[in-house]
Amino acid sequence: MKALVTGSTGFIGSQLVEKLVARDYTVSCLIRKSTKLEYINDLPVQLVNADYGNTESLRAAVEGADYIFHVGGVTKAKDKRVYFLGNHQTTKNLLDAVRMYNPGLKRFVFASSLTAVGPGTGTESVDENTPYHPITTYGRSKMEAEKECLAVMQSLPITIVRPPAVYGPRDKDVFEFFNSVNKHFLPLSGFGRKILSFVHSYDLVDGIIAAAEHPKAASQIYFISNEEVYDWEMLGNIAGKFLKKWVVKARIPHFLLYTVAGISEFIAGMQDKPALMNIEKARDGVQSNWLCSPKKALEELGFKTKLSLEEGVAISLEWYRKNGWMK
């Protein structure tokens, strides 16, 4: 089988490429000229340079592919328009190219996000029937990308997968939380419990492939997640235990979190890179419920995550240590 992967050099995309190669797929990676190839450089893959803004340019990438895994996107940006260009418009352009040059495609898998739907209410999980109510620009851009997929599901075999918070080797976001724990500091948002779903990148990649290969998954949406209910304190305690570090728990009031985010965003405005913490990230962080239900994926695909939180954290932290990210 021939597979095209976008976002192939990123955290999730690079692990997906590795897994597809291991499963004897012939893999092409859609890249830009400036893309760093460190994670896929030694893999037997074909590199395809293309401009997402040019449908004709995408022809060489999509033509002949049996499966397309659209994992690439924008997760951080200084300008809100960049989210829509990188998540919504690129998805539309890629779908247009598929319709023109590869209408016989076996499956197009779009990696979306729980944030496209929005947070849960009370202690209830959101599921595939929950109406859209995103609360950030990133979430709205993913929602618009999903709508592009939904609009052509009758003519193309599309599957949408929505992961919640993802952690694992090569991740830079949850790593910052782990690194704080490594320095004896466990930051917690607010004074109430914040419940959420997690998925390890290894499990997510397996779920993405299951969604591509299962015949029932065409024209469907699935949350790919662990079944358990977690919170950040649990994650911090597990990390501290593995790292053999004592930690000081610091509950940060919501107003202070917004203040720090605002200052960070202001400073980043004078620099080239977007802020790691900004107002919208703070808005995400103060929500009490980021739970999603993986029930549909279990019932229709027979898919269930394999790693417990303890196992996933151990794998992640060991990778950070071996690769010099954490001492």
C-alpha positions in Angstrom: 0.0 0.0 0.0 1.2 3.5 -0.8 0.7 6.2 1.9 1.2 9.9 1.8 1.8 11.6 5.2 1.6 15.3 5.9 3.3 16.6 9.1 5.7 13.7 8.7 8.6 15.4 10.5 6.5 16.4 13.6 5.8 14.8 16.9 2.9 12.5 15.8 3.6 12.5 12.1 7.1 11.1 12.4 6.0 8.3 14.6 3.2 7.5 12.2 5.7 7.3 9.4 7.9 4.9 11.4 4.9 2.7 12.1 3.7 2.6 8.5 7.2 1.7 7.3 7.3 -1.1 9.8 4.0 -2.3 8.4 5.5 -2.4 4.9 3.7 0.6 3.5 5.5 2.6 0.8 5.5 6.0 2.3 5.8 9.5 0.8 6.2 12.5 3.0 4.9 15.9 1.9 7.4 18.5 3.0 8.4 22.1 2.5 11.9 23.1 1.5 12.6 24.4 5.0 11.5 21.2 6.8 13.9 19.6 9.2 14.1 15.9 8.6 15.9 14.7 11.7 13.2 12.1 12.7 12.7 10.6 9.2 16.1 11.1 7.6 17.1 7.5 8.0 13.8 6.0 6.9 13.1 4.5 3.5 10.6 7.2 2.4 10.1 9.4 -0.6 10.2 13.1 0.0 7.8 15.3 -2.0 8.2 19.0 -2.0 4.9 20.8 -2.5 3.2 24.1 -1.9 -0.1 23.6 0.1 -1.4 26.8 -1.5 -1.2 25.5 -5.0 -3.5 22.6 -6.0 -1.5 21.8 -9.1 1.7 21.6 -6.9 0.0 18.9 -4.7 -0.7 16.7 -7.7 2.7 14.8 -7.5 2.0 14.2 -3.8 -1.6 12.8 -3.9 -1.5 11.0 -7.3 -1.1 7.3 -6.8 -1.5 7.2 -3.1 -3.8 4.5 -1.6 -4.0 6.3 1.8 -3.5 9.9 2.8 -2.8 10.7 6.4 -3.3 14.5 6.9 -1.5 15.0 10.2 0.2 18.3 9.5 -1.1 21.6 10.8 -0.4 24.7 12.9 -0.6 24.5 16.7 1.1 27.8 17.6 1.0 31.1 15.8 1.3 34.8 16.5 -1.3 35.8 14.0 -4.7 34.1 14.3 -5.0 34.0 10.5 -2.1 31.6 10.4 -4.2 28.9 12.2 -6.8 29.1 9.5 -4.3 29.0 6.7 -2.4 26.1 8.2 -5.3 24.0 9.4 -8.4 25.0 7.4 -7.1 26.1 4.0 -4.4 23.5 3.7 -7.0 20.8 4.4 -9.4 22.3 1.7 -6.6 22.5 -0.8 -5.4 18.9 -0.2 -9.0 17.6 -0.5 -9.4 19.6 -3.8 -6.2 18.0 -5.1 -7.4 14.5 -4.2 -10.7 15.1 -5.9 -9.0 16.2 -9.1 -6.0 13.8 -9.2 -6.8 10.8 -7.0 -10.6 10.2 -6.8 -10.0 6.4 -6.3 -8.2 7.0 -3.0 -8.9 4.2 -0.5 -8.9 6.5 2.6 -8.2 10.1 3.6 -7.6 10.3 7.4 -7.7 13.8 8.9 -6.1 14.2 12.3 -8.3 16.8 14.0 -8.5 17.6 17.8 -10.8 17.5 20.8 -10.5 21.3 20.7 -12.5 21.4 17.5 -15.5 20.3 19.5 -14.7 22.0 22.8 -14.7 21.2 26.5 -17.2 19.0 28.3 -19.8 20.0 30.8 -19.7 19.0 34.5 -18.2 15.5 34.5 -19.7 14.4 31.2 -17.4 13.4 28.2 -18.0 14.8 24.8 -18.6 12.3 22.0 -19.0 12.3 18.3 -22.6 13.6 18.6 -21.6 16.7 20.7 -22.2 19.9 18.7 -19.2 22.1 17.9 -18.4 24.7 20.5 -14.6 25.4 20.2 -13.2 28.1 22.6 -9.9 28.9 20.8 -8.7 30.0 17.4 -6.9 26.7 17.0 -10.1 24.8 17.9 -12.1 26.9 15.4 -9.6 26.3 12.6 -9.7 22.6 13.2 -13.5 22.7 13.2 -13.5 24.5 9.9 -11.1 21.9 8.5 -13.5 19.1 9.7 -16.3 20.9 7.9 -14.4 20.7 4.7 -14.0 17.0 5.2 -17.7 16.6 6.0 -18.7 18.5 2.9 -17.0 15.9 0.6 -17.5 12.7 2.6 -20.1 11.5 0.0 -17.5 11.5 -2.8 -14.4 10.6 -0.9 -13.7 7.9 1.8 -12.8 10.2 4.7 -12.2 9.4 8.3 -11.7 12.1 11.0 -9.9 11.2 14.2 -9.9 13.5 17.2 -7.2 13.0 19.9 -7.4 14.8 23.3 -4.1 15.9 25.0 -1.3 13.9 23.5 2.0 13.1 25.1 5.0 10.9 24.3 8.5 11.0 22.9 9.3 14.1 20.8 6.4 16.1 22.3 7.5 19.6 23.3 4.3 20.8 25.1 3.6 18.3 27.8 7.4 18.0 28.1 7.4 21.5 29.7 5.1 20.1 32.4 7.3 17.1 32.9 10.4 19.4 33.0 8.8 21.5 35.8 8.2 18.3 37.8 11.9 17.4 37.2 12.7 20.7 38.8 10.5 19.9 41.8 7.7 22.2 40.7 4.1 20.9 40.0 2.0 23.7 38.6 -1.8 23.3 38.8 -4.4 25.6 37.3 -6.9 26.9 39.8 -8.2 25.3 43.0 -10.6 22.8 41.6 -9.9 19.5 39.9 -9.4 19.7 36.2 -10.3 16.4 34.6 -9.2 15.4 31.1 -8.5 12.6 28.7 -5.0 11.7 27.6 -3.5 9.5 24.8 0.1 8.4 24.3 1.4 9.0 20.9 2.1 5.3 20.3 -1.5 4.5 21.0 -2.7 7.4 18.9 -0.7 6.3 15.9 -2.2 2.8 16.2 -5.6 4.4 16.3 -5.0 6.5 13.2 -3.9 3.4 11.3 -6.9 1.5 12.5 -9.2 4.3 11.3 -7.6 4.1 7.9 -7.7 0.4 7.4 -11.0 -0.6 8.9 -13.8 -0.7 6.3 -16.4 0.6 8.7 -14.4 3.8 9.4 -15.2 5.5 6.1 -17.3 8.6 6.5 -17.0 8.4 10.3 -15.5 10.5 13.2 -13.7 8.9 16.1 -12.2 10.1 19.4 -8.9 8.2 19.9 -8.2 8.3 23.7 -7.7 6.3 26.8 -10.8 5.4 28.7 -9.7 6.6 32.1 -10.4 10.0 33.7 -7.2 11.8 34.6 -6.0 15.2 36.0 -2.8 17.1 35.9 -2.0 16.3 39.5 -2.1 12.6 38.8 0.2 13.1 35.8 2.6 15.1 37.9 2.7 12.6 40.8 3.4 9.7 38.4 6.2 11.7 36.7 7.7 12.7 40.1 7.7 9.0 41.2 9.4 7.9 38.0 12.0 10.7 38.2 12.4 10.1 42.0 11.9 13.8 42.6 10.0 15.5 45.4 7.6 18.1 44.2 6.0 21.3 45.5 2.4 21.7 44.3 1.5 25.2 43.3 -2.1 26.0 42.5 -2.1 29.1 40.3 -5.3 31.2 40.4 -6.9 31.6 37.1 -6.5 35.4 37.0 -2.7 34.9 37.6 -2.5 32.4 34.8 -4.2 34.8 32.4 -1.8 37.6 33.6 1.3 35.4 33.0 -0.1 34.4 29.6 -0.7 38.0 28.6 2.8 39.0 29.6 4.2 36.0 27.7 2.2 36.9 24.6 3.2 40.5 24.8 6.9 39.6 24.9 6.5 37.1 22.1 5.0 39.9 20.0 8.4 41.5 19.9 10.2 38.2 18.9 10.0 35.8 16.0 8.6 32.8 17.7 5.0 32.5 19.1 4.6 32.3 22.9 4.5 28.9 24.5 1.8 30.2 26.8 -0.7 32.7 25.6 -4.3 33.9 26.4 -5.9 31.1 24.5 -3.7 28.5 26.0 -4.7 29.9 29.4 -8.4 29.6 28.4 -7.8 26.0 27.6 -6.0 25.5 30.9 -8.8 26.9 33.1 -11.5 24.6 31.8 -12.7 22.0 34.3 -13.4 19.2 31.8 -11.5 18.1 28.7 -12.9 14.6 28.6 -13.9 12.7 25.4 -15.4 9.2 25.0 -13.5 6.6 23.0 -16.5 4.2 23.1 -17.3 4.5 19.4 -13.8 3.5 18.3 -14.0 0.5 20.6 -17.4 -0.6 19.4 -16.9 0.0 15.6 -13.1 -0.5 15.2 -12.4 -2.8 18.1 -9.7 -0.3 19.0 -8.5 0.2 22.5 -5.4 1.9 23.8 -2.7 -0.4 25.2 -0.6 1.9 27.5 -1.6 2.9 31.0 -0.7 6.4 32.1 2.1 5.0 34.2 3.6 3.0 31.3 3.2 6.0 28.9 4.8 8.4 31.3 7.8 6.1 31.9 8.3 5.6 28.1 8.2 9.4 27.5 10.5 10.4 30.4 13.0 7.7 29.4 13.1 9.1 25.9 13.6 12.7 27.1 16.5 11.5 29.3 18.2 9.4 26.6 17.9 12.3 24.1 19.3 14.9 26.4 16.1 16.9 26.9 16.0 16.2 30.6 18.8 15.5 33.1 
